[in-house]
Amino acid sequence: MVLTYSSGSGDSLPENARPESYLAGIDPAPTGWVTVLQEPADGRYSWIGSYLTTFVGREHALSKSDWTHGSVGQTEVAHFGDEAVFGDGMTDTSARAEFFVQLRRHQQPDVEPTIEFTHSFLWYFAAVPRPDSSWYFLDDAGRDQELIRVHRSDTDLRIEVAALPLRRYLAVRERFLVVQHERITHLDAAPAQTIQAKGRTEVSTFELHSSRMGRPAVRLCGKHLVLPIDARPADLAYPYTTAVSYLEFTIDTDPSTGQPITFTCDPERLSGHYKDLGTPDYLTRVYFRREVLRRYTSEPSRYQVRHGRLSCLGLWGISIGRNEEGLVEAYLGDLGRDLPSAERAHWLSFNVAPLGGIDEARRRRDILGEWTDATADPLHRLANARERFSAALSAIVGQPVYRAWDAADQIAFAGLHMPTSSEQSEADTQILTLAKGIIDYLDTKALRKLPGADVKAATVNNLEGWVKHTDGDADTLVGPLRLLFNLRSNGAAHARNKKWTAFLTQAGLDKFKPDEQFVRLASSTADALEALAKHAEAQAQPAPDKGDDASNQ
């Protein structure tokens, strides 16, 4: 934008007072970030505010450079005789303005001002707040998308909105955002000639003038519009772009050349039970290195990785399996139907040719419609065993033997998963989480109420004392839990020492890789919990009535 000078010249101004560089940043169709509010601090004089307007209102907004949001953002009561009319601050008909954002200060000086946005903007994105007053939303793949960010410094408070989501909101609302600017720059000396300049385009209006009253200064004031994106109404049903792209995945190997055979995952181009297109079947199996799941197992609060399914909140989910080679198996059509477009490139990077046969249990379940044994998943069995163990021992002592979960620990325990690599670091993390959920959350005071428990001992020792007192086999019932505790304490949680290797050797795990060690450890822990629960249930059964025995003789 170029200003036309009717008096004076900007050439006489110092560099920091000239308007050209500031106006060069004005963009009616931005793709990055838009500053929608700015409040100065520490003696600076630069403000930005914004409001919504309609197609008709944009001409009103650009008719003058001074701020024109009217009473938007503040309530008022107007009196007309005996009648009181309440203004809610959300709209101002005369100013053709609608509320969008403001910084609301409070009467108490020690209370932080509140940043407020119009609810429809936050609701459209199902936006999620952060402690620093920023907001984000989830796209169709379940990934964080930044929506609002807040910058606090010694000089100002600045609030920015992601431009493309903002312009998408403007499109669905059929609105424009009016961004209002005021910038005052003090001068060491007044210009020799008074400066007066104006500029007007279809999307902006600005005015620059100098002042000799008080301390010499120049004031730049004006407005510009942020335009909605050009999109079809159907495309605006979602607050994010939904462009679909189908990739080609390796489905086999050409035996004569050794080259991979690929085909698209577009479900419409795949054959099925009721249609033969001369193309691969929808249920063609595609294989991936197990590392493909690592990005999901690292965020258990968002993703669930189960024995036969990967899901993201309520947004999407895909059926998966694992074959004897440890490869992750998925159906070609599911990759196109159930996996978000944004995730397919990630999966493609781990795609490999078929190796090691199919997931037989999955074939029986999905293709033959047969019931399969869910206990084949050791982590599913572990969770059930913990519940049974907890209920059985709680019945004996008359109170819960596990303390209530901390939310973060509960999410982590629920996120226990089959390892995605043979790295020791991943196994250590899994062992720590397993030990925390099975042993650390045990309530020592409750366990000391078990018959035979040592009132000075803790957790595993309490269990061992009870088992021995009730004629149980301590090695079988408690040994796996003690092994878990020892591995946590001598390697996973602290510096690894010689005891780590000794415990692995004693348990027969020293010949296995770290991922295999964890799976076997989880299985033996589940076995121990089930056995302890069975032992406790037997102790809780009432003794036979001798009178009944005599009457039956």
N, C-alpha and C positions, 0 to 999 in steps of 0.2 A: 504494500500500500504506500502511496506517495502523498505527502501533505503539500498543499498549495499555500504559499505564504502571501498574505495580504499586507503584512507589515513585518519588518525585520527579517532575520535569516537565522537558520539553525547553525550556519557555519561559525557564528560567533560564540556558540555555546561550547563548554568543555565536553569532552568525549562522553562522560557519564550522564550528561543531560540531554544529549541529542536523541531524537525519537526513532531514528532509522533502524537501529539494531533491535530495539524493542518491538517495533511494528513488523520487522521481518519474521518474528516468531509467531505471528498471528496466522492461524491455518484453519479455514472453515471445514476442511475435510481431513482431520488428523487420523493417523493410524497408530500413534504411540500412546501418549498420556496427555490429558487435558487438565490444566489447573482450573478448578471450579471455585475455589475460595482461597484467599490469602489475607492474613491479618498481620500488620507489621508489629515489630517489637524493637526495643532498644533505640528509639529515636528515628527509625526509618519511616518513610511515608509512601507506602505502596500497597494498594488494596485491590483485591479481585473478588467479585461476587457473581452469582449467576442465578437465573430463573428460567422457567419454561414458558414458551409462548406458542401460539398457533400460527397458521399460515397468514391469517389476517394480522395478527399481532406483531409479526416481524417488521412490517412497515412502520408501525407505531414505535417499535423499539429503536429503529434506525433513524427516526425523524429528528432526534437530537442526541448529542454526545453525553449529556448528563445522565446519571443513573435513573432508571424509570421502573423499578419494580413495585412501586406503590406501597401498599400496606402488607404485602406478602411477607410472611415470616413473623408476624406479630398480631396478637388479638387486639380487638378494640370494641368498644360499645358506643354506638351512636344513638343519640336521643332525638326523637322526632315528637315533640309534644310529650304526651304521656307514654309513648311507645319507645322501647329500647330495642335496638337491632344489634345483634352480636355478629362480629366479623371473626371468622375462625383462623384467619391468617394463611389459609391455603390458596386462596385465589383473590385477585383484585380485578374486577371487571373493567374498571376505567383504565387501568394500566395494561390490560390484556396479559396479565402475568399469573403464573402458577408457581407454587413453592417447589424448590428443588433441594437446596442445601443451605445451611447456615450454621454459624457458631453461636450457640446460646450461652451467654454468661449468666451467672447466678449472683444473688445478693451477697452470699458469703464469699469473702475474698479468698478463703482457703479451699474452696470447692472448684475443681477443674471444670472449665467450660465444656459443654456437651456439643458434640458434632451430630447434627441431625440431617438425615436425608428423607425425601419423600418416600413413604412406605412402598408405593407401587414399584419404584426403582429397585429396592431391595427384594421385594417379593418376586418380581419377574425372574430374578436370578437365583431365588432361594438362597440368598447370600448368607454367609457365615461370618460372624464377627471374630476378631482377634483382640487380645488384651490391649494392644497398642492403638485401638480404634480403627485399624484397617479392616477390610472385608475381602473375602474371596468367595468363589462359587465353584461347583464341580461341573466339568463338561461331561459328555455322554460316556467317556471312558473312565470317569471317576477321578480325573486328575484336577489338582488345584489350578484355578485360573484367577489371577489377581484382578480385583475389581476396583478397590479404593485403597489408596495408600496415603499416609499422613507423615509429613516431614515437620519436625520441631527443631528449632535452632535458636540461638541467641538473637537472631535478627528477625525471624518471622515464623508463622505457622502457615503451612501450605498444604492444601488437600487436593489430590489429583485423582482422576478417574480414568480407567483404561478406555481409550478412545473408541475402539471398535464395538465393545459391549455397550458403551454409552450411546453410540450412534444407532445401534440396533434397537435399543430401548426407544430412542426418538422416533425411529421408523414405525415401530408397532404402536406407539402412542400418537403418531402423526403430529409431532411437535418439533420445535427448534429449541436449542439451548442458547440463551442470550448470556454471553460472558461480558461482564462490566469491569472496566479498568479505571483506576485513578493512580497516577504516579506523580509525586511532587519531589523535585530535586532542588535543593538549596544551592545558591550561587555565592561566590565570594564577593561579586559585584554585579549590579544590575546591568543588563545589556544597554548599549548606547541608544538603541531604538527598540521600542516595545515590540514584542514578538506576537504575532497573531497568525495562526495557520489552521486550515481545515482539510479534511479528506473524507470522501464518501465513495463506497463501492456498493455492489448489490448485497454484500454480506458484512459490511463494517462501516463504522463512522467514528472519526476521531477528531479531536481539537487540541491544539497546543497554544498556550499563551504564557507570557511572562508577567510577573507582578513585582511592583516596587514597594508595596505596602509591607512594613515590617522588614523581615529578612528577605532579600531578593531571592526569587525562585522561579522556576518554570513548572507548569502543570500540564500533564498529558492526561486527557480524559476521553473515554469513548467506550464503544461496544463492538463486539463481533459475534456472529452467529456460528454455532456448530451445527452442521447439516446432518440429517439422517442418512443412513446408507440406502442405496438403491437395491431393494430386495422385494421379491414376491411375498404377498401376505402369507402364503403357505410356508415359506422359509422362516418366517418370524414366529412360528409356533414354539420354537425352542430358542432359548437365550444364547445359543452358540451355533456356529456353522455345522451343518450336518451333511456335508459333501461326502459321498460314499465312493471309495476306491477299492477295487478287488485286486489282490496280488496273486501271482502264480507261486504255488508251493511245489516242492519236490515230492512226488508220490511214488516213484519207483526208479529203477536204474536200468538203462538199456544194456542188456547182456552182451551185445556185440561190440559196443563202443565204450561202455563204462560211463557214459554221460548220464546225468540226471534227466528223468522225464518229469516235466512240470505241467501243471494245469491250473487254471483260475479257480478261485474259491467262490465265484459268483453262483449262488444257488440256482439261478434261472438257467444257467448253462450246463447244469449237471443232470445226469439221468437219475431215475428213481424207480420205485416199484411199479408206478403206473405210467411212466413215460420213458421211452428209450430215445435219446437224442444222439446216440452214437458217441457219447462222451463218457468220462469216468462217472461212477456212481456217487451220489450224495454221501454215502457212507464209506467212501474210500478213506483208508486210514493214512494219516500224515503223522510223522514222528519228529520230535524235537529233543535236543539235549535238555536234561533236567534243569540246567541253569536258567531256562526260560522262566521258571517260576520264582526266581530269587527276588525280582522286583516286587512281587506280590507278598511273599512270605516276610519281607522286611517291613511291611505295614499291616500288621494284624488288626488294627483298628478299622481298616478300610476294606481289606480283602480277606476272604476265607478260602483257604486251600484245603480241601477235604480229599478223601481217598478217591472219589470219583467226580469231583466238581470244583471249579474255581468260580468264585462269584465276587462281585463288588457292590457292597451295600444292596440297595434295591435297584441298581442301575443296569447291571448285566451279569450274565453267568454263562459258563460253557462247560459241557461235559468233557471230562478228561479221564485217561487211564495211564497205567504204567506197565510196560512189558518186562520180560526177564532181563533185558539189557539195561533197565532203569530209564529207558527213554519215555518221554511223555507222549501220549497218543491222543489224537483228536480227529474228528471226522472232517473231511474237506469241506462239506457243506456247512457244518457248524462254524468253521472259521469265517465263512462269509455271512452267515445269518446271525450268529450269537456274539461274535467278537467285534468290538467297536473298530471302526476304520483306523483310528489313531493307534491301536494296539497291534495291528497286523504286521507293520514293519518290524516291531520288536520280535514278534514270533518268527518272522521270516529269517531273522539273523541267527536263529538257533535251529533252523530246519535242517534235517539230515535225511538221507535215504533210509528206507525201512531196513531194520536190522534186529534180529532176535525174536521174531515172531510177534504175535498179537497178545493183548491183554485178554486172557481166556475168560476170566470172571466177568469182564465187561461185555464180551461177546455173548455170553450166556444171558446176561441181564438185558442188554440193549437189543440184541438180535433175536434170541430165542425166547425172550420173555420169561426167563426162569428166575426164581429167587436165589440170591447168592448170599454167602455168609459174610455179614458185616464185620465179624470179629477178625477177619483177615487184616484189617487195618489196626496195627498195634496202638496207635494213638487214640483211636475211637474206643478201643477196649480199655485203655488206660483211664480215660475220662470216666467211663462207666464204673470201673473198678474203684476209683477214688470216691465216687458217690456211695457205692455200696459199703466200702470200708468205713466211711464217715458215719453213715446211718447205723451200722452194726455196733461200732464202739460207742457212739453217742447214747445208744439205748442202754449200754452197761453202766456208764458213769453218770447218766442223767443230765447231760448237758453236751453242747456241740464240742467235738474234739478238734475242729478246725476254726480258727479265727475268721471273722468276716473279711472278704477280699478287699484289698485296695483296687480301685478301678483299673489303674495301669497294669498292675500285676495280673489281674484277672484276664485282661485283654491279651497280655503276653502268653499266659498259660494256654488260653484258648487258641493262640496262634502257633502252638507247637506243630511241627510239620515234618514230613519226611525230608531229610537233608537234600539240598540242591547241589551239593558239591562234596568232595572228600577233604575239604579244608578243615584243619583242626580248629580254627577260629569259629567256624559255624557250629561245629560239634560242641565247643566250649559254651557258646551262648545257649544252645539247646539244653545242655546239662545243667547250667545255672538256673534256667527257667524251670526245668523239671524238678530240681531239688527244692527250689523255692516253693513251688506249688504243692509238692508232696510232703516235704519234711519241715521247711521253715515256718509254714503256716499252721503247723500243729500247735495246739494250746497245751503247754507243759502242765499247767495247773489242772487241766481236765484229765490228762493222761496219768497224773499221779494218783488219781482216784481208782485206777484199775487195780484189781486184786494182785498183790505181789509186786507192784511198782515201787521203786525206790523214791521216796519223797524228796531226795536230794538230787536225783538224776534228771535228765532232760530227754525229751523226744524218743529217739531210737532206743536208748537204754531203758526208758519206761516200758516201751513195748516188749523189749526182750525180757524184762523182769516179769511182766504179766504172762508172757508165753510160757516161760519156764515154770511159773507158779501153777499154770493150768495144764501142765504136761504136754505142751506143744513142742514141735521141733524148731528151735530158734534159728538154726542154720537155714532152713527152708523158708520160714515165715518172715524172719527179720534180716537175714543175710543180704538179700538184694537191696534193701533200704540202706543198710550200713555201707554197702559198696557205693551206692549213689552218693551218700554223704561224704565218703572218703574221696571219691573222684572230684567232687565239687571242691572240697577243702584243700586238696593237694595238687591241683592243676588248673581246674576251670576257673576258680575264683582267686587263686593266689599263684605265686611263682611255682612253676612245675618242679617237682623234686623226685628223688629216687622212689619214694613211696608210690608215686603215680604209676610207674612201670610195674612195681611189685603188685599193686592191687589189680591192674589189668591182667597180669600173668596169672595171679591166683584165681581170677574169674574166668580164665580162658579166653580173654578178649585181645590179648597182645598180638595175635596174628592177623587181626582184622584192621581195615582202614577206619579212620575216625567216624565216617558216616555210618558204617556197618556197626561199629561199637555202640553208637547212640541208639540205633534201632534195636539192637539186642538188649541194651540197658533199659530202654522203655518197655520192651516186652517182659523182661524179668521183673521189673517194678510192678507192672500190671499183674503178673502172676502172684507176686507177694501180697499185693493189696487184696486180690480175690481170695487168696488163701487165708489171710488175716480176717477178712470179713466172714468167711465160712466158719473159722474157728470161733469168732465172737458170737456168731449166730447160734452155734452149738452151745456155748456157755449160757446164752440167754434163755434157752429152752427150759421150761419147768421140769423138775424131776418127776418121775412116775409116781402116782399115788399108790402107796402100799395097800391101802384098803381095797382099791380096785383090783390089784394083783391077787389079793386073797380071795375075793369073791369070784374070780375067774378060775380058781383052781378046782 
